[in-house]
């Protein structure tokens, strides 16, 4: 398998899953700061020009949540997905909650703080996104009280996606009202096969 990745992007979710599975893969760095994600060769693989992209034989797969689900299904012996239908539905519920209700406001904050040209940034929209994130974080904060994992009684790929997303939120200082989530996120990153934290990955990518 080949993983097209870069630094602190959502490719960390896929790297985490691959490392937990113990599957060999080739890392291909796509340097976003140099515009490599917009080069024709990469756009043929991922027309959205985003990361990550996974190649497994003839399969070219994009979208980090789809990739981690594929990897978990490909390696059922690792038990990174619940087996029962009802438990799988609960798992997918929180996975989708993470990528829609938590990740999207974080993207809006990023766009209006450093991605968009300065003249296009709207601080009011970033403020709304921060409020919306905190509201949805309160939902999963309540869910996680007394739990070790987001779905079921063992780790799943939903945990890798959630922990990465919470680390992103922590970089924006948005977990100050979510102590359960902060503790959970830190515990997840203590796993021996966890990838670097976002801050570490950013420092490595910039040569710091």
C-alpha positions as CSV (number, residue, x, y, z in Angstrom):
1,X,0.0,0.0,0.0
2,X,1.0,3.6,-0.6
3,X,-0.1,6.5,1.7
4,X,0.1,10.0,0.3
5,X,0.5,12.2,3.3
6,X,1.9,15.3,4.8
7,X,2.6,16.5,8.3
8,X,-0.3,17.4,10.5
9,X,-3.1,16.8,7.9
10,X,-5.8,14.2,8.3
11,X,-3.4,11.7,6.8
12,X,-2.4,11.2,10.4
13,X,-5.7,9.3,11.0
14,X,-4.7,6.8,8.2
15,X,-1.1,6.5,9.4
16,X,-2.5,5.7,12.9
17,X,-4.7,3.0,11.6
18,X,-2.0,1.4,9.5
19,X,0.4,1.5,12.5
20,X,-2.2,-0.1,14.7
21,X,-2.9,-2.8,12.1
22,X,0.8,-3.3,11.6
23,X,0.3,-3.3,7.8
24,X,3.4,-2.4,5.7
25,X,3.0,0.7,3.6
26,X,5.1,3.2,1.5
27,X,4.9,6.8,2.7
28,X,4.8,9.4,-0.1
29,X,5.1,12.9,1.1
30,X,3.0,15.5,-0.7
31,X,4.4,18.8,0.4
32,X,1.4,21.2,0.8
33,X,3.6,24.2,1.4
34,X,5.2,23.7,-2.0
35,X,1.9,23.2,-3.8
36,X,2.6,19.5,-4.6
37,X,-1.1,18.7,-4.0
38,X,-2.0,20.9,-7.0
39,X,0.4,19.2,-9.4
40,X,-1.3,17.2,-12.3
41,X,0.1,13.9,-11.2
42,X,-1.4,14.1,-7.8
43,X,-4.7,15.5,-9.0
44,X,-5.1,12.5,-11.2
45,X,-5.2,10.4,-8.0
46,X,-7.2,12.9,-5.9
47,X,-9.1,15.5,-8.0
48,X,-9.9,17.4,-4.8
49,X,-6.2,18.1,-4.2
50,X,-6.4,17.1,-0.6
51,X,-4.8,14.5,1.7
52,X,-4.7,11.7,2.4
53,X,-4.9,9.3,-0.5
54,X,-4.3,5.5,-0.2
55,X,-3.4,3.2,-3.0
56,X,-3.9,-0.5,-2.5
57,X,-3.4,-2.4,-5.7
58,X,-5.9,-1.0,-8.2
59,X,-7.9,0.8,-5.5
60,X,-7.3,4.5,-5.2
61,X,-9.2,5.8,-2.1
62,X,-9.6,9.3,-0.7
63,X,-11.3,10.7,2.4
64,X,-9.7,9.7,5.6
65,X,-12.8,8.3,7.3
66,X,-13.5,6.1,4.2
67,X,-9.9,4.9,4.2
68,X,-9.8,3.9,7.9
69,X,-13.1,2.0,7.5
70,X,-11.6,0.2,4.5
71,X,-8.5,-0.7,6.4
72,X,-10.5,-2.0,9.4
73,X,-12.7,-4.1,7.1
74,X,-9.7,-5.4,5.3
75,X,-8.1,-6.6,8.5
76,X,-11.0,-8.0,10.6
77,X,-8.6,-9.9,12.7
78,X,-7.5,-6.6,14.3
79,X,-11.1,-6.0,15.5
80,X,-11.0,-2.3,14.9
81,X,-14.7,-2.4,14.0
82,X,-17.6,-3.8,16.1
83,X,-18.9,-7.1,14.7
84,X,-22.6,-6.8,15.6
85,X,-24.9,-4.7,13.3
86,X,-26.2,-2.6,16.1
87,X,-22.7,-1.9,17.5
88,X,-21.4,-1.1,14.1
89,X,-24.2,1.4,13.6
90,X,-23.3,3.1,16.9
91,X,-19.7,3.2,15.8
92,X,-20.6,4.8,12.5
93,X,-22.8,7.3,14.3
94,X,-19.9,8.7,16.3
95,X,-17.5,8.5,13.4
96,X,-20.0,10.6,11.3
97,X,-20.6,12.9,14.2
98,X,-16.9,13.6,14.4
99,X,-16.4,14.4,10.7
100,X,-19.5,16.5,10.4
101,X,-20.3,18.2,13.7
102,X,-16.7,18.5,15.1
103,X,-14.4,18.7,12.1
104,X,-16.5,21.1,10.0
105,X,-16.4,24.0,12.4
106,X,-12.6,23.4,12.8
107,X,-12.2,23.8,9.1
108,X,-14.2,27.1,9.1
109,X,-11.9,28.4,11.9
110,X,-8.8,27.4,9.9
111,X,-10.2,29.0,6.7
112,X,-10.9,32.3,8.4
113,X,-7.7,32.5,10.4
114,X,-4.9,31.4,8.0
115,X,-6.1,29.5,4.9
116,X,-8.0,32.3,3.1
117,X,-6.3,35.4,2.0
118,X,-6.5,38.0,4.7
119,X,-9.0,40.2,2.9
120,X,-11.4,37.2,2.6
121,X,-11.3,36.2,6.3
122,X,-14.3,36.8,8.4
123,X,-13.6,36.8,12.2
124,X,-17.4,36.7,12.9
125,X,-17.7,33.4,11.0
126,X,-14.7,32.0,12.9
127,X,-16.3,33.1,16.2
128,X,-19.6,31.3,15.2
129,X,-17.6,28.2,14.3
130,X,-15.9,28.2,17.7
131,X,-19.3,28.4,19.4
132,X,-20.7,25.6,17.3
133,X,-17.7,23.4,18.0
134,X,-18.1,23.9,21.8
135,X,-21.8,23.1,21.5
136,X,-21.1,19.8,19.8
137,X,-18.1,19.0,21.9
138,X,-20.5,19.2,24.9
139,X,-22.6,16.4,23.4
140,X,-19.7,14.0,23.0
141,X,-18.2,15.1,26.3
142,X,-21.3,13.9,28.0
143,X,-21.2,10.6,26.0
144,X,-17.6,9.9,26.9
145,X,-18.0,10.3,30.7
146,X,-17.3,6.9,32.2
147,X,-16.2,5.4,28.9
148,X,-12.8,4.4,27.7
149,X,-13.7,4.3,24.0
150,X,-16.2,6.2,21.8
151,X,-18.1,3.0,20.7
152,X,-18.1,-0.3,22.5
153,X,-15.6,-1.6,25.0
154,X,-12.5,-1.7,22.8
155,X,-10.6,0.6,20.5
156,X,-12.0,1.2,17.0
157,X,-11.0,3.4,14.1
158,X,-13.6,5.9,15.3
159,X,-11.3,6.5,18.2
160,X,-8.4,7.3,16.0
161,X,-10.5,9.8,14.0
162,X,-11.9,11.4,17.1
163,X,-8.6,11.6,19.0
164,X,-7.0,13.4,16.0
165,X,-9.9,15.8,15.7
166,X,-9.7,16.6,19.4
167,X,-6.0,17.2,19.1
168,X,-6.9,19.7,16.3
169,X,-9.4,21.4,18.6
170,X,-6.9,21.5,21.4
171,X,-4.5,23.4,19.1
172,X,-7.3,26.0,18.9
173,X,-7.7,26.0,22.7
174,X,-11.3,24.6,22.4
175,X,-11.2,21.8,24.9
176,X,-11.0,24.0,28.1
177,X,-14.6,23.1,28.8
178,X,-14.3,19.4,28.0
179,X,-12.0,17.8,30.5
180,X,-13.2,14.3,29.7
181,X,-12.4,14.7,26.1
182,X,-9.0,16.1,26.9
183,X,-8.1,13.2,29.1
184,X,-9.4,10.7,26.5
185,X,-7.4,12.3,23.8
186,X,-4.2,12.3,25.8
187,X,-4.8,8.7,26.7
188,X,-5.3,7.7,23.1
189,X,-2.0,9.3,22.1
190,X,-0.2,7.3,24.7
191,X,-0.9,4.1,22.7
192,X,2.3,2.7,21.4
193,X,1.2,2.8,17.8
194,X,-0.1,6.4,17.9
195,X,1.2,8.8,15.3
196,X,2.9,12.2,16.3
197,X,0.7,14.8,17.8
198,X,-0.3,17.6,15.4
199,X,2.1,20.1,17.0
200,X,5.0,17.6,16.6
201,X,4.0,16.8,13.0
202,X,3.9,20.5,12.2
203,X,7.3,21.1,13.7
204,X,8.8,18.2,11.8
205,X,7.3,19.4,8.5
206,X,8.7,22.9,9.0
207,X,12.1,21.6,10.0
208,X,11.7,22.7,13.6
